[in-house]
Amino acid sequence: MLSNPTSLLGVLQLSLKHCLSLQVQQVSLMPTSFLGSALRGTFFVLFGLWWSVRYPLRYLRRKGNAESQPSYGAQRVEAFEGAVKAFFALAGILVEQFVPAGPHLQLYSPEAHGWTDLTRWHYTTIYLFFLLSGIVDVVSHSPLKLFLLLAGLLFCFCDYSDAALDHHLHSLLAMAIFAGALCALLEVFLRDHIILEIFRTSSFLLQGSWFWQIGFVLSPPWGGPGWDQTDRSNFAFLTMCFCWHYAGALAVLAANSAASRWYVGERGVVGGSQCHT
C-alpha cells in the first residue's frame, strides 16, 4: 500500500494532522497565567532591547556632533515607539479580557454578588495606561513614562490572599517598576540624560525577565503545581535569582553599548549629515 503514491500522501497528511493536533493540545493545556506572564515579559524585554541599542547610539552620535539638535527623524522614532507600545497594550487588553477564563469586560457579577477576576482587571488597567502612553507618544512626540508609577501602585495593593511566595515575587517586581518610575520622573527634568535612560532600560529588561520567572514559578508551562508557597528557602533563592536577573540585564546593556560604540567608531556613522534616532 505504501508503494502507491496516493496512499503514501494520505499517510503523510494524517501524520501531519496528528502532529499539529498534539501541538495545539499542548498549547491549550499550557496555563493561561503563564501565557499572560510570558506576554508581559516579552513586551518589556523587546522594549528594553530596543532602548539598549537606541540610547547608546544616540548618545554617541550627539557626542560626536555637540551642536546637533533633535531632528525630524527622532520625532518619527518616538511616534513609531508609541505606535508599537499602543499595539502591544491593546493586544494585552484583549488577551486579559477575552481569554476563555477572562472577565469579558464584566467588572461585577450580579449572580455571584462580587467582583469578577480582579487580577485580570489589574493587568487590564496597567495595559490601559500603556495604551494612553503610546497614544501620547504618537500625538505629541513626547514620551509619557509616568505610567510606571501606576503599575507599581497596582502591584503593591494586589490581593495575594495566603500566597506568600506570589506576594514576594510581585514585591520584587514592584521594586523594579518603581526604580524605572523614578528614572522616568527624573527624566521629566533632565531630558535625554544617558545615565537615567540606561537605568530605565535596565529596569525594563529586569521587569521583562522577571515576568517570565514569575510564570515559571507560579504556573509552569509543562503543567503541574507551582513552587511551594510555604518553603522559606524558595524566598531566599528567588531573591538571589532576582539579583542574577538584574546582572543579566546589565550584561545585555554592556554588550549592546559596546556594540554601538564599535559601530559608531568603525563604521564612521558619526557626522553632521546623520539623522538622530
C-alpha positions as a Python dict, from the first residue, in 0.01 Angstrom:
ca = {
    (1, 'M'): (0, 0, 0),
    (2, 'L'): (280, 243, 81),
    (3, 'S'): (422, 193, -267),
    (4, 'N'): (117, 373, -402),
    (5, 'P'): (196, 749, -414),
    (6, 'T'): (-164, 838, -332),
    (7, 'S'): (-165, 617, -23),
    (8, 'L'): (173, 749, 85),
    (9, 'L'): (46, 1106, 54),
    (10, 'G'): (-258, 1017, 262),
    (11, 'V'): (-42, 869, 537),
    (12, 'L'): (177, 1180, 542),
    (13, 'Q'): (-129, 1404, 567),
    (14, 'L'): (-267, 1202, 857),
    (15, 'S'): (69, 1214, 1035),
    (16, 'L'): (92, 1590, 987),
    (17, 'K'): (-260, 1642, 1118),
    (18, 'H'): (-181, 1425, 1420),
    (19, 'C'): (135, 1625, 1499),
    (20, 'L'): (-49, 1955, 1464),
    (21, 'S'): (-331, 1836, 1687),
    (22, 'L'): (-79, 1734, 1953),
    (23, 'Q'): (88, 2076, 1938),
    (24, 'V'): (-245, 2256, 1965),
    (25, 'Q'): (-340, 2033, 2256),
    (26, 'Q'): (-13, 2112, 2433),
    (27, 'V'): (-68, 2486, 2387),
    (28, 'S'): (-425, 2458, 2511),
    (29, 'L'): (-304, 2272, 2821),
    (30, 'M'): (-49, 2545, 2897),
    (31, 'P'): (-172, 2755, 3191),
    (32, 'T'): (-319, 3087, 3084),
    (33, 'S'): (-143, 3260, 3373),
    (34, 'F'): (192, 3150, 3228),
    (35, 'L'): (96, 3277, 2884),
    (36, 'G'): (-5, 3610, 3038),
    (37, 'S'): (327, 3641, 3221),
    (38, 'A'): (514, 3548, 2904),
    (39, 'L'): (325, 3813, 2705),
    (40, 'R'): (402, 4084, 2961),
    (41, 'G'): (763, 3975, 2987),
    (42, 'T'): (809, 3976, 2610),
    (43, 'F'): (670, 4330, 2591),
    (44, 'F'): (921, 4463, 2843),
    (45, 'V'): (1216, 4266, 2707),
    (46, 'L'): (1158, 4385, 2350),
    (47, 'F'): (1140, 4748, 2455),
    (48, 'G'): (1444, 4705, 2679),
    (49, 'L'): (1648, 4550, 2399),
    (50, 'W'): (1547, 4826, 2158),
    (51, 'W'): (1639, 5101, 2405),
    (52, 'S'): (1968, 4929, 2493),
    (53, 'V'): (2074, 4990, 2132),
    (54, 'R'): (1894, 5314, 2058),
    (55, 'Y'): (2009, 5524, 2356),
    (56, 'P'): (2383, 5446, 2333),
    (57, 'L'): (2377, 5512, 1957),
    (58, 'R'): (2200, 5844, 2006),
    (59, 'Y'): (2439, 5946, 2282),
    (60, 'L'): (2748, 5862, 2077),
    (61, 'R'): (2617, 6046, 1773),
    (62, 'R'): (2538, 6355, 1975),
    (63, 'K'): (2875, 6334, 2144),
    (64, 'G'): (3039, 6334, 1803),
    (65, 'N'): (2838, 6636, 1695),
    (66, 'A'): (2784, 6852, 2003),
    (67, 'E'): (2588, 7118, 1817),
    (68, 'S'): (2333, 6879, 1674),
    (69, 'Q'): (1967, 6917, 1758),
    (70, 'P'): (1690, 6658, 1761),
    (71, 'S'): (1581, 6600, 1403),
    (72, 'Y'): (1253, 6511, 1242),
    (73, 'G'): (1380, 6154, 1229),
    (74, 'A'): (1392, 6145, 1609),
    (75, 'Q'): (1028, 6251, 1625),
    (76, 'R'): (935, 5974, 1384),
    (77, 'V'): (1115, 5722, 1604),
    (78, 'E'): (920, 5846, 1907),
    (79, 'A'): (597, 5812, 1712),
    (80, 'F'): (691, 5462, 1596),
    (81, 'E'): (769, 5358, 1953),
    (82, 'G'): (436, 5496, 2065),
    (83, 'A'): (251, 5306, 1794),
    (84, 'V'): (423, 4979, 1887),
    (85, 'K'): (355, 5040, 2256),
    (86, 'A'): (-11, 5112, 2186),
    (87, 'F'): (-41, 4798, 1971),
    (88, 'F'): (110, 4573, 2240),
    (89, 'A'): (-105, 4735, 2507),
    (90, 'L'): (-423, 4687, 2306),
    (91, 'A'): (-329, 4325, 2240),
    (92, 'G'): (-268, 4279, 2612),
    (93, 'I'): (-609, 4423, 2700),
    (94, 'L'): (-782, 4190, 2455),
    (95, 'V'): (-592, 3887, 2583),
    (96, 'E'): (-659, 3964, 2950),
    (97, 'Q'): (-1029, 4025, 2893),
    (98, 'F'): (-1127, 3772, 2628),
    (99, 'V'): (-938, 3453, 2709),
    (100, 'P'): (-1187, 3174, 2787),
    (101, 'A'): (-1149, 3227, 3162),
    (102, 'G'): (-1136, 3606, 3137),
    (103, 'P'): (-1395, 3853, 3269),
    (104, 'H'): (-1507, 3961, 2918),
    (105, 'L'): (-1539, 4326, 3028),
    (106, 'Q'): (-1763, 4229, 3321),
    (107, 'L'): (-1631, 4400, 3633),
    (108, 'Y'): (-1908, 4299, 3873),
    (109, 'S'): (-2109, 3977, 3871),
    (110, 'P'): (-2472, 4021, 3984),
    (111, 'E'): (-2509, 3645, 4014),
    (112, 'A'): (-2210, 3600, 4246),
    (113, 'H'): (-2257, 3942, 4409),
    (114, 'G'): (-1885, 4013, 4380),
    (115, 'W'): (-1606, 4143, 4161),
    (116, 'T'): (-1506, 3943, 3855),
    (117, 'D'): (-1141, 3834, 3833),
    (118, 'L'): (-980, 4150, 3970),
    (119, 'T'): (-631, 4021, 3887),
    (120, 'R'): (-704, 4038, 3516),
    (121, 'W'): (-866, 4377, 3567),
    (122, 'H'): (-545, 4495, 3735),
    (123, 'Y'): (-340, 4393, 3433),
    (124, 'T'): (-601, 4544, 3202),
    (125, 'T'): (-566, 4875, 3387),
    (126, 'I'): (-187, 4861, 3350),
    (127, 'Y'): (-221, 4792, 2978),
    (128, 'L'): (-470, 5078, 2954),
    (129, 'F'): (-213, 5327, 3080),
    (130, 'F'): (47, 5181, 2845),
    (131, 'L'): (-204, 5239, 2566),
    (132, 'L'): (-257, 5601, 2673),
    (133, 'S'): (119, 5648, 2693),
    (134, 'G'): (160, 5515, 2339),
    (135, 'I'): (-111, 5747, 2208),
    (136, 'V'): (58, 6047, 2374),
    (137, 'D'): (390, 5944, 2218),
    (138, 'V'): (233, 5935, 1872),
    (139, 'V'): (40, 6261, 1903),
    (140, 'S'): (288, 6481, 2088),
    (141, 'H'): (623, 6311, 2008),
    (142, 'S'): (693, 6349, 2381),
    (143, 'P'): (719, 6021, 2572),
    (144, 'L'): (491, 5978, 2873),
    (145, 'K'): (674, 5744, 3111),
    (146, 'L'): (500, 5806, 3442),
    (147, 'F'): (261, 5516, 3379),
    (148, 'L'): (518, 5305, 3563),
    (149, 'L'): (414, 5469, 3890),
    (150, 'L'): (58, 5349, 3839),
    (151, 'A'): (175, 4998, 3751),
    (152, 'G'): (379, 4980, 4072),
    (153, 'L'): (84, 5111, 4273),
    (154, 'L'): (-144, 4837, 4141),
    (155, 'F'): (110, 4565, 4220),
    (156, 'C'): (155, 4696, 4574),
    (157, 'F'): (-215, 4670, 4653),
    (158, 'C'): (-295, 4349, 4468),
    (159, 'D'): (-470, 4079, 4674),
    (160, 'Y'): (-242, 3776, 4709),
    (161, 'S'): (-450, 3609, 4983),
    (162, 'D'): (-233, 3344, 5150),
    (163, 'A'): (6, 3304, 4856),
    (164, 'A'): (317, 3434, 5031),
    (165, 'L'): (555, 3336, 4752),
    (166, 'D'): (332, 3508, 4497),
    (167, 'H'): (341, 3823, 4709),
    (168, 'H'): (720, 3803, 4737),
    (169, 'L'): (764, 3764, 4361),
    (170, 'H'): (546, 4064, 4285),
    (171, 'S'): (708, 4272, 4559),
    (172, 'L'): (1042, 4224, 4386),
    (173, 'L'): (875, 4314, 4058),
    (174, 'A'): (734, 4631, 4216),
    (175, 'M'): (1087, 4730, 4318),
    (176, 'A'): (1198, 4711, 3955),
    (177, 'I'): (891, 4906, 3845),
    (178, 'F'): (943, 5187, 4097),
    (179, 'A'): (1313, 5206, 4004),
    (180, 'G'): (1213, 5262, 3642),
    (181, 'A'): (944, 5508, 3751),
    (182, 'L'): (1199, 5709, 3950),
    (183, 'C'): (1423, 5734, 3645),
    (184, 'A'): (1125, 5838, 3433),
    (185, 'L'): (1032, 6105, 3687),
    (186, 'L'): (1385, 6246, 3685),
    (187, 'E'): (1383, 6245, 3305),
    (188, 'V'): (1100, 6497, 3316),
    (189, 'F'): (1355, 6748, 3447),
    (190, 'L'): (1671, 6601, 3289),
    (191, 'R'): (1575, 6538, 2929),
    (192, 'D'): (1789, 6294, 2724),
    (193, 'H'): (2014, 6208, 3018),
    (194, 'I'): (2206, 5896, 2917),
    (195, 'I'): (2254, 5764, 3273),
    (196, 'L'): (1883, 5784, 3350),
    (197, 'E'): (1795, 5630, 3014),
    (198, 'I'): (2033, 5340, 3076),
    (199, 'F'): (1895, 5273, 3424),
    (200, 'R'): (1537, 5289, 3295),
    (201, 'T'): (1631, 5046, 3019),
    (202, 'S'): (1785, 4808, 3272),
    (203, 'S'): (1466, 4821, 3478),
    (204, 'F'): (1260, 4728, 3170),
    (205, 'L'): (1487, 4433, 3095),
    (206, 'L'): (1464, 4326, 3457),
    (207, 'Q'): (1085, 4350, 3460),
    (208, 'G'): (1060, 4151, 3139),
    (209, 'S'): (1281, 3864, 3250),
    (210, 'W'): (1118, 3863, 3595),
    (211, 'F'): (771, 3829, 3444),
    (212, 'W'): (896, 3515, 3271),
    (213, 'Q'): (1038, 3394, 3603),
    (214, 'I'): (703, 3453, 3773),
    (215, 'G'): (532, 3246, 3506),
    (216, 'F'): (769, 2953, 3553),
    (217, 'V'): (742, 2966, 3933),
    (218, 'L'): (366, 3004, 3974),
    (219, 'S'): (232, 2831, 3661),
    (220, 'P'): (490, 2606, 3494),
    (221, 'P'): (421, 2570, 3120),
    (222, 'W'): (453, 2191, 3145),
    (223, 'G'): (164, 2181, 3391),
    (224, 'G'): (150, 2071, 3749),
    (225, 'P'): (160, 2280, 4066),
    (226, 'G'): (387, 2578, 4111),
    (227, 'W'): (659, 2613, 4369),
    (228, 'D'): (585, 2552, 4735),
    (229, 'Q'): (437, 2872, 4880),
    (230, 'T'): (549, 2786, 5233),
    (231, 'D'): (911, 2682, 5173),
    (232, 'R'): (1125, 2969, 5303),
    (233, 'S'): (1424, 2853, 5101),
    (234, 'N'): (1230, 2943, 4787),
    (235, 'F'): (1210, 3301, 4912),
    (236, 'A'): (1586, 3318, 4964),
    (237, 'F'): (1663, 3159, 4629),
    (238, 'L'): (1426, 3383, 4432),
    (239, 'T'): (1565, 3695, 4597),
    (240, 'M'): (1911, 3585, 4488),
    (241, 'C'): (1770, 3496, 4147),
    (242, 'F'): (1628, 3848, 4117),
    (243, 'C'): (1981, 3985, 4157),
    (244, 'W'): (2100, 3746, 3887),
    (245, 'H'): (1829, 3874, 3655),
    (246, 'Y'): (1950, 4230, 3707),
    (247, 'A'): (2309, 4123, 3648),
    (248, 'G'): (2193, 3969, 3321),
    (249, 'A'): (2016, 4293, 3227),
    (250, 'L'): (2333, 4491, 3294),
    (251, 'A'): (2534, 4242, 3088),
    (252, 'V'): (2296, 4288, 2794),
    (253, 'L'): (2325, 4665, 2829),
    (254, 'A'): (2705, 4649, 2841),
    (255, 'A'): (2721, 4424, 2535),
    (256, 'N'): (2485, 4640, 2330),
    (257, 'S'): (2660, 4959, 2438),
    (258, 'A'): (2996, 4813, 2335),
    (259, 'A'): (2849, 4702, 2003),
    (260, 'S'): (2706, 5051, 1948),
    (261, 'R'): (3042, 5209, 2026),
    (262, 'W'): (3214, 4975, 1783),
    (263, 'Y'): (2954, 5051, 1516),
    (264, 'V'): (2993, 5426, 1556),
    (265, 'G'): (3371, 5412, 1569),
    (266, 'E'): (3440, 5157, 1297),
    (267, 'R'): (3165, 5242, 1052),
    (268, 'G'): (3209, 5614, 1087),
    (269, 'V'): (2841, 5687, 1118),
    (270, 'V'): (2905, 5998, 1326),
    (271, 'G'): (2868, 6305, 1115),
    (272, 'G'): (2668, 6617, 1062),
    (273, 'S'): (2462, 6457, 788),
    (274, 'Q'): (2347, 6166, 1005),
    (275, 'C'): (1993, 6154, 1138),
    (276, 'H'): (1947, 6119, 1511),
    (277, 'T'): (1749, 5830, 1644),
}
